[in-house]
Amino acid sequence: MAMWIFTKALYAGEPLPLFNGGEMRRDFTYIDDIVTGVVSCLDGPPADDGSTKAGGGIAPHALYNIGNNRSEDLMRVVELLEQATGRKALISPQPMQAGDVKNTFADISAIEADHGFQPTTTIDDGVPRFVDWYREYHGV
């Protein structure tokens, strides 16, 4: 949601709320990569082997973390958004939120092993593509 919130704020001339003063790293995943991961799971459902799964159930299922597997510096993302929108971000530094962490990334080892999933969209490609879509969708 940060990409949407930040892009909307840039076009509205509003400040971007950056928690921990923007000193954060996040795993941003482009929607096409998420769709590819979901479809790969649908195309290769888990076998009904009768074994007990995580959580105690025996019905065939698998849990996967679908993400980009790369942690990106939040300020780098802001720079890419500035470039793509042609607008300078107004920054509103916020304190770290209770329960938040400075660094996140998706562990995709399970879906990679079971389905060969690898995201293909880099942040450098994904941000401008998102902004282009946002601009077209909102008529900006």
Phi and psi in radians as a Rosetta constraint file:
Dihedral C 1 N 2 CA 2 C 2 CIRCULARHARMONIC -1.020 0.35
Dihedral N 2 CA 2 C 2 N 3 CIRCULARHARMONIC -0.706 0.35
Dihedral C 2 N 3 CA 3 C 3 CIRCULARHARMONIC -1.041 0.35
Dihedral N 3 CA 3 C 3 N 4 CIRCULARHARMONIC -0.780 0.35
Dihedral C 3 N 4 CA 4 C 4 CIRCULARHARMONIC -1.150 0.35
Dihedral N 4 CA 4 C 4 N 5 CIRCULARHARMONIC -0.852 0.35
Dihedral C 4 N 5 CA 5 C 5 CIRCULARHARMONIC -1.046 0.35
Dihedral N 5 CA 5 C 5 N 6 CIRCULARHARMONIC -0.784 0.35
Dihedral C 5 N 6 CA 6 C 6 CIRCULARHARMONIC -1.201 0.35
Dihedral N 6 CA 6 C 6 N 7 CIRCULARHARMONIC -0.736 0.35
Dihedral C 6 N 7 CA 7 C 7 CIRCULARHARMONIC -1.117 0.35
Dihedral N 7 CA 7 C 7 N 8 CIRCULARHARMONIC -0.776 0.35
Dihedral C 7 N 8 CA 8 C 8 CIRCULARHARMONIC -1.028 0.35
Dihedral N 8 CA 8 C 8 N 9 CIRCULARHARMONIC -0.782 0.35
Dihedral C 8 N 9 CA 9 C 9 CIRCULARHARMONIC -1.120 0.35
Dihedral N 9 CA 9 C 9 N 10 CIRCULARHARMONIC -0.720 0.35
Dihedral C 9 N 10 CA 10 C 10 CIRCULARHARMONIC -1.043 0.35
Dihedral N 10 CA 10 C 10 N 11 CIRCULARHARMONIC -0.821 0.35
Dihedral C 10 N 11 CA 11 C 11 CIRCULARHARMONIC -1.211 0.35
Dihedral N 11 CA 11 C 11 N 12 CIRCULARHARMONIC -0.462 0.35
Dihedral C 11 N 12 CA 12 C 12 CIRCULARHARMONIC -1.556 0.35
Dihedral N 12 CA 12 C 12 N 13 CIRCULARHARMONIC -0.092 0.35
Dihedral C 12 N 13 CA 13 C 13 CIRCULARHARMONIC 1.241 0.35
Dihedral N 13 CA 13 C 13 N 14 CIRCULARHARMONIC 0.446 0.35
Dihedral C 13 N 14 CA 14 C 14 CIRCULARHARMONIC -1.759 0.35
Dihedral N 14 CA 14 C 14 N 15 CIRCULARHARMONIC 2.717 0.35
Dihedral C 14 N 15 CA 15 C 15 CIRCULARHARMONIC -1.216 0.35
Dihedral N 15 CA 15 C 15 N 16 CIRCULARHARMONIC 2.581 0.35
Dihedral C 15 N 16 CA 16 C 16 CIRCULARHARMONIC -1.574 0.35
Dihedral N 16 CA 16 C 16 N 17 CIRCULARHARMONIC 2.109 0.35
Dihedral C 16 N 17 CA 17 C 17 CIRCULARHARMONIC -1.330 0.35
Dihedral N 17 CA 17 C 17 N 18 CIRCULARHARMONIC 1.941 0.35
Dihedral C 17 N 18 CA 18 C 18 CIRCULARHARMONIC -1.946 0.35
Dihedral N 18 CA 18 C 18 N 19 CIRCULARHARMONIC 1.881 0.35
Dihedral C 18 N 19 CA 19 C 19 CIRCULARHARMONIC -1.236 0.35
Dihedral N 19 CA 19 C 19 N 20 CIRCULARHARMONIC 2.629 0.35
Dihedral C 19 N 20 CA 20 C 20 CIRCULARHARMONIC 0.975 0.35
Dihedral N 20 CA 20 C 20 N 21 CIRCULARHARMONIC 0.569 0.35
Dihedral C 20 N 21 CA 21 C 21 CIRCULARHARMONIC 1.097 0.35
Dihedral N 21 CA 21 C 21 N 22 CIRCULARHARMONIC 0.328 0.35
Dihedral C 21 N 22 CA 22 C 22 CIRCULARHARMONIC 1.559 0.35
Dihedral N 22 CA 22 C 22 N 23 CIRCULARHARMONIC -0.047 0.35
Dihedral C 22 N 23 CA 23 C 23 CIRCULARHARMONIC -1.474 0.35
Dihedral N 23 CA 23 C 23 N 24 CIRCULARHARMONIC 1.256 0.35
Dihedral C 23 N 24 CA 24 C 24 CIRCULARHARMONIC -2.419 0.35
Dihedral N 24 CA 24 C 24 N 25 CIRCULARHARMONIC 2.729 0.35
Dihedral C 24 N 25 CA 25 C 25 CIRCULARHARMONIC -2.231 0.35
Dihedral N 25 CA 25 C 25 N 26 CIRCULARHARMONIC 2.337 0.35
Dihedral C 25 N 26 CA 26 C 26 CIRCULARHARMONIC -2.361 0.35
Dihedral N 26 CA 26 C 26 N 27 CIRCULARHARMONIC 2.708 0.35
Dihedral C 26 N 27 CA 27 C 27 CIRCULARHARMONIC -1.675 0.35
Dihedral N 27 CA 27 C 27 N 28 CIRCULARHARMONIC 1.818 0.35
Dihedral C 27 N 28 CA 28 C 28 CIRCULARHARMONIC -1.669 0.35
Dihedral N 28 CA 28 C 28 N 29 CIRCULARHARMONIC 2.248 0.35
Dihedral C 28 N 29 CA 29 C 29 CIRCULARHARMONIC -2.109 0.35
Dihedral N 29 CA 29 C 29 N 30 CIRCULARHARMONIC 2.216 0.35
Dihedral C 29 N 30 CA 30 C 30 CIRCULARHARMONIC -1.266 0.35
Dihedral N 30 CA 30 C 30 N 31 CIRCULARHARMONIC 2.472 0.35
Dihedral C 30 N 31 CA 31 C 31 CIRCULARHARMONIC -0.995 0.35
Dihedral N 31 CA 31 C 31 N 32 CIRCULARHARMONIC -0.652 0.35
Dihedral C 31 N 32 CA 32 C 32 CIRCULARHARMONIC -1.070 0.35
Dihedral N 32 CA 32 C 32 N 33 CIRCULARHARMONIC -0.624 0.35
Dihedral C 32 N 33 CA 33 C 33 CIRCULARHARMONIC -1.203 0.35
Dihedral N 33 CA 33 C 33 N 34 CIRCULARHARMONIC -0.676 0.35
Dihedral C 33 N 34 CA 34 C 34 CIRCULARHARMONIC -1.077 0.35
Dihedral N 34 CA 34 C 34 N 35 CIRCULARHARMONIC -0.810 0.35
Dihedral C 34 N 35 CA 35 C 35 CIRCULARHARMONIC -1.051 0.35
Dihedral N 35 CA 35 C 35 N 36 CIRCULARHARMONIC -0.753 0.35
Dihedral C 35 N 36 CA 36 C 36 CIRCULARHARMONIC -1.034 0.35
Dihedral N 36 CA 36 C 36 N 37 CIRCULARHARMONIC -0.746 0.35
Dihedral C 36 N 37 CA 37 C 37 CIRCULARHARMONIC -1.125 0.35
Dihedral N 37 CA 37 C 37 N 38 CIRCULARHARMONIC -0.754 0.35
Dihedral C 37 N 38 CA 38 C 38 CIRCULARHARMONIC -1.132 0.35
Dihedral N 38 CA 38 C 38 N 39 CIRCULARHARMONIC -0.798 0.35
Dihedral C 38 N 39 CA 39 C 39 CIRCULARHARMONIC -1.101 0.35
Dihedral N 39 CA 39 C 39 N 40 CIRCULARHARMONIC -0.664 0.35
Dihedral C 39 N 40 CA 40 C 40 CIRCULARHARMONIC -1.088 0.35
Dihedral N 40 CA 40 C 40 N 41 CIRCULARHARMONIC -0.606 0.35
Dihedral C 40 N 41 CA 41 C 41 CIRCULARHARMONIC -1.223 0.35
Dihedral N 41 CA 41 C 41 N 42 CIRCULARHARMONIC -0.698 0.35
Dihedral C 41 N 42 CA 42 C 42 CIRCULARHARMONIC -1.164 0.35
Dihedral N 42 CA 42 C 42 N 43 CIRCULARHARMONIC -0.624 0.35
Dihedral C 42 N 43 CA 43 C 43 CIRCULARHARMONIC -1.317 0.35
Dihedral N 43 CA 43 C 43 N 44 CIRCULARHARMONIC -0.300 0.35
Dihedral C 43 N 44 CA 44 C 44 CIRCULARHARMONIC -2.411 0.35
Dihedral N 44 CA 44 C 44 N 45 CIRCULARHARMONIC 1.190 0.35
Dihedral C 44 N 45 CA 45 C 45 CIRCULARHARMONIC -1.111 0.35
Dihedral N 45 CA 45 C 45 N 46 CIRCULARHARMONIC 2.720 0.35
Dihedral C 45 N 46 CA 46 C 46 CIRCULARHARMONIC -1.185 0.35
Dihedral N 46 CA 46 C 46 N 47 CIRCULARHARMONIC 2.628 0.35
Dihedral C 46 N 47 CA 47 C 47 CIRCULARHARMONIC -1.258 0.35
Dihedral N 47 CA 47 C 47 N 48 CIRCULARHARMONIC 2.608 0.35
Dihedral C 47 N 48 CA 48 C 48 CIRCULARHARMONIC -1.524 0.35
Dihedral N 48 CA 48 C 48 N 49 CIRCULARHARMONIC 1.485 0.35
Dihedral C 48 N 49 CA 49 C 49 CIRCULARHARMONIC -1.692 0.35
Dihedral N 49 CA 49 C 49 N 50 CIRCULARHARMONIC 0.009 0.35
Dihedral C 49 N 50 CA 50 C 50 CIRCULARHARMONIC 1.312 0.35
Dihedral N 50 CA 50 C 50 N 51 CIRCULARHARMONIC -0.012 0.35
Dihedral C 50 N 51 CA 51 C 51 CIRCULARHARMONIC -1.364 0.35
Dihedral N 51 CA 51 C 51 N 52 CIRCULARHARMONIC 2.725 0.35
Dihedral C 51 N 52 CA 52 C 52 CIRCULARHARMONIC -1.350 0.35
Dihedral N 52 CA 52 C 52 N 53 CIRCULARHARMONIC 2.245 0.35
Dihedral C 52 N 53 CA 53 C 53 CIRCULARHARMONIC -1.715 0.35
Dihedral N 53 CA 53 C 53 N 54 CIRCULARHARMONIC 3.033 0.35
Dihedral C 53 N 54 CA 54 C 54 CIRCULARHARMONIC -0.963 0.35
Dihedral N 54 CA 54 C 54 N 55 CIRCULARHARMONIC 2.312 0.35
Dihedral C 54 N 55 CA 55 C 55 CIRCULARHARMONIC 1.634 0.35
Dihedral N 55 CA 55 C 55 N 56 CIRCULARHARMONIC -0.146 0.35
Dihedral C 55 N 56 CA 56 C 56 CIRCULARHARMONIC 1.687 0.35
Dihedral N 56 CA 56 C 56 N 57 CIRCULARHARMONIC -0.141 0.35
Dihedral C 56 N 57 CA 57 C 57 CIRCULARHARMONIC -1.368 0.35
Dihedral N 57 CA 57 C 57 N 58 CIRCULARHARMONIC 2.771 0.35
Dihedral C 57 N 58 CA 58 C 58 CIRCULARHARMONIC -1.976 0.35
Dihedral N 58 CA 58 C 58 N 59 CIRCULARHARMONIC -0.158 0.35
Dihedral C 58 N 59 CA 59 C 59 CIRCULARHARMONIC -1.094 0.35
Dihedral N 59 CA 59 C 59 N 60 CIRCULARHARMONIC 2.545 0.35
Dihedral C 59 N 60 CA 60 C 60 CIRCULARHARMONIC -1.131 0.35
Dihedral N 60 CA 60 C 60 N 61 CIRCULARHARMONIC 2.121 0.35
Dihedral C 60 N 61 CA 61 C 61 CIRCULARHARMONIC -2.807 0.35
Dihedral N 61 CA 61 C 61 N 62 CIRCULARHARMONIC 2.836 0.35
Dihedral C 61 N 62 CA 62 C 62 CIRCULARHARMONIC -2.569 0.35
Dihedral N 62 CA 62 C 62 N 63 CIRCULARHARMONIC 2.576 0.35
Dihedral C 62 N 63 CA 63 C 63 CIRCULARHARMONIC -1.954 0.35
Dihedral N 63 CA 63 C 63 N 64 CIRCULARHARMONIC 2.304 0.35
Dihedral C 63 N 64 CA 64 C 64 CIRCULARHARMONIC -2.297 0.35
Dihedral N 64 CA 64 C 64 N 65 CIRCULARHARMONIC 2.527 0.35
Dihedral C 64 N 65 CA 65 C 65 CIRCULARHARMONIC -1.689 0.35
Dihedral N 65 CA 65 C 65 N 66 CIRCULARHARMONIC 1.991 0.35
Dihedral C 65 N 66 CA 66 C 66 CIRCULARHARMONIC -1.821 0.35
Dihedral N 66 CA 66 C 66 N 67 CIRCULARHARMONIC 2.031 0.35
Dihedral C 66 N 67 CA 67 C 67 CIRCULARHARMONIC -2.737 0.35
Dihedral N 67 CA 67 C 67 N 68 CIRCULARHARMONIC -2.939 0.35
Dihedral C 67 N 68 CA 68 C 68 CIRCULARHARMONIC -1.580 0.35
Dihedral N 68 CA 68 C 68 N 69 CIRCULARHARMONIC -0.357 0.35
Dihedral C 68 N 69 CA 69 C 69 CIRCULARHARMONIC 1.175 0.35
Dihedral N 69 CA 69 C 69 N 70 CIRCULARHARMONIC 0.297 0.35
Dihedral C 69 N 70 CA 70 C 70 CIRCULARHARMONIC -2.368 0.35
Dihedral N 70 CA 70 C 70 N 71 CIRCULARHARMONIC 2.191 0.35
Dihedral C 70 N 71 CA 71 C 71 CIRCULARHARMONIC -1.512 0.35
Dihedral N 71 CA 71 C 71 N 72 CIRCULARHARMONIC 2.239 0.35
Dihedral C 71 N 72 CA 72 C 72 CIRCULARHARMONIC -1.964 0.35
Dihedral N 72 CA 72 C 72 N 73 CIRCULARHARMONIC 2.477 0.35
Dihedral C 72 N 73 CA 73 C 73 CIRCULARHARMONIC -1.171 0.35
Dihedral N 73 CA 73 C 73 N 74 CIRCULARHARMONIC 2.229 0.35
Dihedral C 73 N 74 CA 74 C 74 CIRCULARHARMONIC -1.036 0.35
Dihedral N 74 CA 74 C 74 N 75 CIRCULARHARMONIC -0.655 0.35
Dihedral C 74 N 75 CA 75 C 75 CIRCULARHARMONIC -1.196 0.35
Dihedral N 75 CA 75 C 75 N 76 CIRCULARHARMONIC -0.499 0.35
Dihedral C 75 N 76 CA 76 C 76 CIRCULARHARMONIC -1.144 0.35
Dihedral N 76 CA 76 C 76 N 77 CIRCULARHARMONIC -0.696 0.35
Dihedral C 76 N 77 CA 77 C 77 CIRCULARHARMONIC -1.124 0.35
Dihedral N 77 CA 77 C 77 N 78 CIRCULARHARMONIC -0.728 0.35
Dihedral C 77 N 78 CA 78 C 78 CIRCULARHARMONIC -1.065 0.35
Dihedral N 78 CA 78 C 78 N 79 CIRCULARHARMONIC -0.744 0.35
Dihedral C 78 N 79 CA 79 C 79 CIRCULARHARMONIC -1.054 0.35
Dihedral N 79 CA 79 C 79 N 80 CIRCULARHARMONIC -0.763 0.35
Dihedral C 79 N 80 CA 80 C 80 CIRCULARHARMONIC -1.125 0.35
Dihedral N 80 CA 80 C 80 N 81 CIRCULARHARMONIC -0.674 0.35
Dihedral C 80 N 81 CA 81 C 81 CIRCULARHARMONIC -1.144 0.35
Dihedral N 81 CA 81 C 81 N 82 CIRCULARHARMONIC -0.693 0.35
Dihedral C 81 N 82 CA 82 C 82 CIRCULARHARMONIC -1.062 0.35
Dihedral N 82 CA 82 C 82 N 83 CIRCULARHARMONIC -0.781 0.35
Dihedral C 82 N 83 CA 83 C 83 CIRCULARHARMONIC -1.094 0.35
Dihedral N 83 CA 83 C 83 N 84 CIRCULARHARMONIC -0.789 0.35
Dihedral C 83 N 84 CA 84 C 84 CIRCULARHARMONIC -1.226 0.35
Dihedral N 84 CA 84 C 84 N 85 CIRCULARHARMONIC -0.572 0.35
Dihedral C 84 N 85 CA 85 C 85 CIRCULARHARMONIC -1.612 0.35
Dihedral N 85 CA 85 C 85 N 86 CIRCULARHARMONIC -0.322 0.35
Dihedral C 85 N 86 CA 86 C 86 CIRCULARHARMONIC 1.269 0.35
Dihedral N 86 CA 86 C 86 N 87 CIRCULARHARMONIC 0.391 0.35
Dihedral C 86 N 87 CA 87 C 87 CIRCULARHARMONIC -2.210 0.35
Dihedral N 87 CA 87 C 87 N 88 CIRCULARHARMONIC 2.550 0.35
Dihedral C 87 N 88 CA 88 C 88 CIRCULARHARMONIC -1.511 0.35
Dihedral N 88 CA 88 C 88 N 89 CIRCULARHARMONIC 2.293 0.35
Dihedral C 88 N 89 CA 89 C 89 CIRCULARHARMONIC -1.336 0.35
Dihedral N 89 CA 89 C 89 N 90 CIRCULARHARMONIC 2.391 0.35
Dihedral C 89 N 90 CA 90 C 90 CIRCULARHARMONIC -1.594 0.35
Dihedral N 90 CA 90 C 90 N 91 CIRCULARHARMONIC 2.148 0.35
Dihedral C 90 N 91 CA 91 C 91 CIRCULARHARMONIC -1.747 0.35
Dihedral N 91 CA 91 C 91 N 92 CIRCULARHARMONIC 2.291 0.35
Dihedral C 91 N 92 CA 92 C 92 CIRCULARHARMONIC -2.011 0.35
Dihedral N 92 CA 92 C 92 N 93 CIRCULARHARMONIC 1.589 0.35
Dihedral C 92 N 93 CA 93 C 93 CIRCULARHARMONIC -1.096 0.35
Dihedral N 93 CA 93 C 93 N 94 CIRCULARHARMONIC 2.284 0.35
Dihedral C 93 N 94 CA 94 C 94 CIRCULARHARMONIC -2.117 0.35
Dihedral N 94 CA 94 C 94 N 95 CIRCULARHARMONIC 2.673 0.35
Dihedral C 94 N 95 CA 95 C 95 CIRCULARHARMONIC -1.209 0.35
Dihedral N 95 CA 95 C 95 N 96 CIRCULARHARMONIC 2.853 0.35
Dihedral C 95 N 96 CA 96 C 96 CIRCULARHARMONIC -1.065 0.35
Dihedral N 96 CA 96 C 96 N 97 CIRCULARHARMONIC 2.363 0.35
Dihedral C 96 N 97 CA 97 C 97 CIRCULARHARMONIC -1.352 0.35
Dihedral N 97 CA 97 C 97 N 98 CIRCULARHARMONIC 2.540 0.35
Dihedral C 97 N 98 CA 98 C 98 CIRCULARHARMONIC -1.011 0.35
Dihedral N 98 CA 98 C 98 N 99 CIRCULARHARMONIC 2.290 0.35
Dihedral C 98 N 99 CA 99 C 99 CIRCULARHARMONIC 1.476 0.35
Dihedral N 99 CA 99 C 99 N 100 CIRCULARHARMONIC -0.093 0.35
Dihedral C 99 N 100 CA 100 C 100 CIRCULARHARMONIC -1.454 0.35
Dihedral N 100 CA 100 C 100 N 101 CIRCULARHARMONIC 2.902 0.35
Dihedral C 100 N 101 CA 101 C 101 CIRCULARHARMONIC -2.236 0.35
Dihedral N 101 CA 101 C 101 N 102 CIRCULARHARMONIC 2.714 0.35
Dihedral C 101 N 102 CA 102 C 102 CIRCULARHARMONIC -1.300 0.35
Dihedral N 102 CA 102 C 102 N 103 CIRCULARHARMONIC -0.484 0.35
Dihedral C 102 N 103 CA 103 C 103 CIRCULARHARMONIC -2.411 0.35
Dihedral N 103 CA 103 C 103 N 104 CIRCULARHARMONIC 2.253 0.35
Dihedral C 103 N 104 CA 104 C 104 CIRCULARHARMONIC -2.297 0.35
Dihedral N 104 CA 104 C 104 N 105 CIRCULARHARMONIC 2.649 0.35
Dihedral C 104 N 105 CA 105 C 105 CIRCULARHARMONIC -2.806 0.35
Dihedral N 105 CA 105 C 105 N 106 CIRCULARHARMONIC 2.676 0.35
Dihedral C 105 N 106 CA 106 C 106 CIRCULARHARMONIC -1.505 0.35
Dihedral N 106 CA 106 C 106 N 107 CIRCULARHARMONIC 2.280 0.35
Dihedral C 106 N 107 CA 107 C 107 CIRCULARHARMONIC -1.543 0.35
Dihedral N 107 CA 107 C 107 N 108 CIRCULARHARMONIC 1.817 0.35
Dihedral C 107 N 108 CA 108 C 108 CIRCULARHARMONIC -1.763 0.35
Dihedral N 108 CA 108 C 108 N 109 CIRCULARHARMONIC 0.281 0.35
Dihedral C 108 N 109 CA 109 C 109 CIRCULARHARMONIC -1.038 0.35
Dihedral N 109 CA 109 C 109 N 110 CIRCULARHARMONIC -0.637 0.35
Dihedral C 109 N 110 CA 110 C 110 CIRCULARHARMONIC -1.192 0.35
Dihedral N 110 CA 110 C 110 N 111 CIRCULARHARMONIC -0.844 0.35
Dihedral C 110 N 111 CA 111 C 111 CIRCULARHARMONIC -1.239 0.35
Dihedral N 111 CA 111 C 111 N 112 CIRCULARHARMONIC -0.503 0.35
Dihedral C 111 N 112 CA 112 C 112 CIRCULARHARMONIC -1.165 0.35
Dihedral N 112 CA 112 C 112 N 113 CIRCULARHARMONIC -0.772 0.35
Dihedral C 112 N 113 CA 113 C 113 CIRCULARHARMONIC -1.179 0.35
Dihedral N 113 CA 113 C 113 N 114 CIRCULARHARMONIC -0.750 0.35
Dihedral C 113 N 114 CA 114 C 114 CIRCULARHARMONIC -1.411 0.35
Dihedral N 114 CA 114 C 114 N 115 CIRCULARHARMONIC -0.541 0.35
Dihedral C 114 N 115 CA 115 C 115 CIRCULARHARMONIC -2.279 0.35
Dihedral N 115 CA 115 C 115 N 116 CIRCULARHARMONIC 0.016 0.35
Dihedral C 115 N 116 CA 116 C 116 CIRCULARHARMONIC 1.227 0.35
Dihedral N 116 CA 116 C 116 N 117 CIRCULARHARMONIC 0.313 0.35
Dihedral C 116 N 117 CA 117 C 117 CIRCULARHARMONIC -1.160 0.35
Dihedral N 117 CA 117 C 117 N 118 CIRCULARHARMONIC 2.288 0.35
Dihedral C 117 N 118 CA 118 C 118 CIRCULARHARMONIC -2.504 0.35
Dihedral N 118 CA 118 C 118 N 119 CIRCULARHARMONIC 2.161 0.35
Dihedral C 118 N 119 CA 119 C 119 CIRCULARHARMONIC -1.135 0.35
Dihedral N 119 CA 119 C 119 N 120 CIRCULARHARMONIC 2.600 0.35
Dihedral C 119 N 120 CA 120 C 120 CIRCULARHARMONIC -2.090 0.35
Dihedral N 120 CA 120 C 120 N 121 CIRCULARHARMONIC -0.181 0.35
Dihedral C 120 N 121 CA 121 C 121 CIRCULARHARMONIC -1.698 0.35
Dihedral N 121 CA 121 C 121 N 122 CIRCULARHARMONIC 2.021 0.35
Dihedral C 121 N 122 CA 122 C 122 CIRCULARHARMONIC -1.353 0.35
Dihedral N 122 CA 122 C 122 N 123 CIRCULARHARMONIC 2.849 0.35
Dihedral C 122 N 123 CA 123 C 123 CIRCULARHARMONIC -1.096 0.35
Dihedral N 123 CA 123 C 123 N 124 CIRCULARHARMONIC -0.586 0.35
Dihedral C 123 N 124 CA 124 C 124 CIRCULARHARMONIC -1.158 0.35
Dihedral N 124 CA 124 C 124 N 125 CIRCULARHARMONIC -0.528 0.35
Dihedral C 124 N 125 CA 125 C 125 CIRCULARHARMONIC -1.558 0.35
Dihedral N 125 CA 125 C 125 N 126 CIRCULARHARMONIC -0.692 0.35
Dihedral C 125 N 126 CA 126 C 126 CIRCULARHARMONIC -1.200 0.35
Dihedral N 126 CA 126 C 126 N 127 CIRCULARHARMONIC -0.695 0.35
Dihedral C 126 N 127 CA 127 C 127 CIRCULARHARMONIC -1.099 0.35
Dihedral N 127 CA 127 C 127 N 128 CIRCULARHARMONIC -0.907 0.35
Dihedral C 127 N 128 CA 128 C 128 CIRCULARHARMONIC -1.077 0.35
Dihedral N 128 CA 128 C 128 N 129 CIRCULARHARMONIC -0.630 0.35
Dihedral C 128 N 129 CA 129 C 129 CIRCULARHARMONIC -1.140 0.35
Dihedral N 129 CA 129 C 129 N 130 CIRCULARHARMONIC -0.699 0.35
Dihedral C 129 N 130 CA 130 C 130 CIRCULARHARMONIC -1.110 0.35
Dihedral N 130 CA 130 C 130 N 131 CIRCULARHARMONIC -0.792 0.35
Dihedral C 130 N 131 CA 131 C 131 CIRCULARHARMONIC -1.101 0.35
Dihedral N 131 CA 131 C 131 N 132 CIRCULARHARMONIC -0.698 0.35
Dihedral C 131 N 132 CA 132 C 132 CIRCULARHARMONIC -1.043 0.35
Dihedral N 132 CA 132 C 132 N 133 CIRCULARHARMONIC -0.798 0.35
Dihedral C 132 N 133 CA 133 C 133 CIRCULARHARMONIC -1.092 0.35
Dihedral N 133 CA 133 C 133 N 134 CIRCULARHARMONIC -0.791 0.35
Dihedral C 133 N 134 CA 134 C 134 CIRCULARHARMONIC -1.025 0.35
Dihedral N 134 CA 134 C 134 N 135 CIRCULARHARMONIC -0.798 0.35
Dihedral C 134 N 135 CA 135 C 135 CIRCULARHARMONIC -1.063 0.35
Dihedral N 135 CA 135 C 135 N 136 CIRCULARHARMONIC -0.782 0.35
Dihedral C 135 N 136 CA 136 C 136 CIRCULARHARMONIC -1.184 0.35
Dihedral N 136 CA 136 C 136 N 137 CIRCULARHARMONIC -0.766 0.35
Dihedral C 136 N 137 CA 137 C 137 CIRCULARHARMONIC -1.123 0.35
Dihedral N 137 CA 137 C 137 N 138 CIRCULARHARMONIC -0.699 0.35
Dihedral C 137 N 138 CA 138 C 138 CIRCULARHARMONIC -1.693 0.35
Dihedral N 138 CA 138 C 138 N 139 CIRCULARHARMONIC -0.026 0.35
Dihedral C 138 N 139 CA 139 C 139 CIRCULARHARMONIC 1.100 0.35
Dihedral N 139 CA 139 C 139 N 140 CIRCULARHARMONIC 0.630 0.35
